[in-house]
Amino acid sequence: MNLPNKLTIFRVILIPFFVAVLLLYPDNSTMRLVADAIFIVASLTDMLDGKIARKYNLVTNFGKFMDPLADKLLVCSAMICLVALNQIPAWIVIIIIAREFIISGFRLVAADNNVVIAANYWGKFKTVFQMLMIIVMVANFAFPFWNILGIVLMWIALALTVISLVVYIYDNRAVLKEQK
């Protein structure tokens, strides 16, 4: 197993630790920072595994499948925790998770037609802003500016989620046409 795949597996392993620390100690500021540190490390492995895989030609089918899945598990788990902690409205998380299901289904249809669809920049921006939002909200500092920053990041992440979905479907609309 190569290093990028090990980093992907490490990211998946970090998820239950992140969730446990955040949900077991939601009112402990030190433990929230521990949860935030776990999330940041996991997020950095997302950036690292892709760079390493491309730079050293270590792209594998396992990585193509597991890397995006690990990202979705990490981000969705964090947002569900934030819903449980009443820090983000459930409807926003439902829209974000629905987008992930729609894109995954779209990729399955494309794969069935032997079409590989790469991620676009809108999707990458969406992921960055979702991760920034989560980092800010998990830290939960008691400064008014910090709370405003979290809310602004939440709205930007939501907007980018919707924009990236629309652009993704529009750019790849030919996949939806019936193949004969």
N, C-alpha and C positions, 0 to 999 in steps of 0.2 A: 504494500500500500504506500502510495507516494505522500509527500508532505502536504500538498493541498487537500487531499482527501482526509488526512489525519486532522487537519485544521477544521474541516467541515464537521467531522465526527466530534471533535472537541467542542465546537459551538453547540451541537445538539446536546451533549452531556452537560454543558453549563446551564441550559434552560431550566431544568428542575431546581437547581441550586438558586438561581436568580428568583424564580417564582416563590420558593420556600422562604427565602430570606425576606423578600418584599412582603409577602402575605402574613408571615408569622410575626413580623416586627414592624407593622406599618407606622407606628407612632414613635419609633426609636430612630432618631436622626442619624446616629452612627450606623445602624444596620441598613438604613435606606441608602447611605453612601456606599456601603458594602455591596448592596444589590446593584446600585448604579455602576460600581466598578466592574462587577461581573458582567453586566450588560455591555459596558464599553469594551471590555476585553473580547466578548463574543462578537460584537459588531466589528471590531478591528480584524478578527479572523476572517470575516466576510471579505474585507478589502484585500487582505493578504493572500488568501487562498487563490483568488482569481488572478492576481498579479503574478504570483509564482507559477501557476499552471500555464498561463500564456507565455511568460518569459522563457520558461524552460521546457516548453512543449510537453507539459504533463497533463493535458486535458484528457479526461477519461469519461466513459459513459456513466460511471458511478458519480463522478463529480458533476456532470451535466444534469443529472437527476437530483442528487442530494443537496447540492449547493443552494439552488433556489428554494428547495423544500425547507432546508435548515433556516434560511432567512425568513421565510414565511412563519415558521414555527416560533422563532425568536420574537419577531415583531408582534405577531398576533397574540402570543402568550403574554407579552408585556402589556399590550393594550387591554386585554381582557382583565388583567390584574388591576390596571388603572380604572376600569369600569367598576370592579369590585370595591375599589377604594374611593369611589365617587369623585374621581378626578377628571374623568372624560365621559361625555354622554355615550350611552350604549349605541344610539343610532349612528353616531359617527364611526364607531368601531364596526358596526354591521356593514356600513357602506364600504369601508376599507377592506374588510374580509370578503365581502361579496365581489369586489373588484379582483381579488386574488383568485377566487374560484372561477370567475368568468375568464380571466386570462389563462388559467390552467386548462380549462375546458377548450378554449380557443387553440391552445398549443397542442392539445390532444388531437383535435380535428386536423390541424395542420400536419402533425406527425403522421396521421393516418393517410394523408395525401402526399407523404414524402417531402414535406416542406418544413424546414427548420427556421424558426422565427427567433431572431436575436432580440435581446432587450434593447429598448431605445433610451435616449437621454432623459426623456420625461420620466420613465420608470426609475432610472437611477436617481434623479432629483427627488422623486417621491420617496424613495427609500431613505435617502439622506435626511430629508426633513422629518420623516416618521421617526427615525432613530434619534435625531436631535430633540424632537418633542418628547420622546420617552425619557431621554437622559435628563432633561429639564424637569419633567413632571415627577420622575422617581426621586430626584434629589429633594424636591419639595421644600426648598429654602423659604423661610418666613419673611421674605422681602416682597413688597408689593410689585416691584419691577419684575421679579422672578416669576410671579404668578401670571403677570401680563405677558411675559415672554412665552410661557408655556401655552397660553391661550392663542397667541399670534401664531406660534409654530403649529398648533393643532389645526387652525384654519388654513394655513398654507399647505400642510400635509394633506388635508381633505381636498383642497382645490387641486393639488398636483395629482392626487389619486384619481379624481374624476377626469382631469385633462389627459393624464397618461392612458387611461382606459379608452377614451374617445379617439385619441391619436393612434393608439395601438390597433384598435379595430378598423379605423379608417385606412391606415397604411397597409393593413393585411386583409382588407375586405374580400379580395379574390379567393381567399381560403374558404369563405362561407358559401361561395357559389357551388352549386351541385356539380360534382365531378362525374363525367360520363365516360 
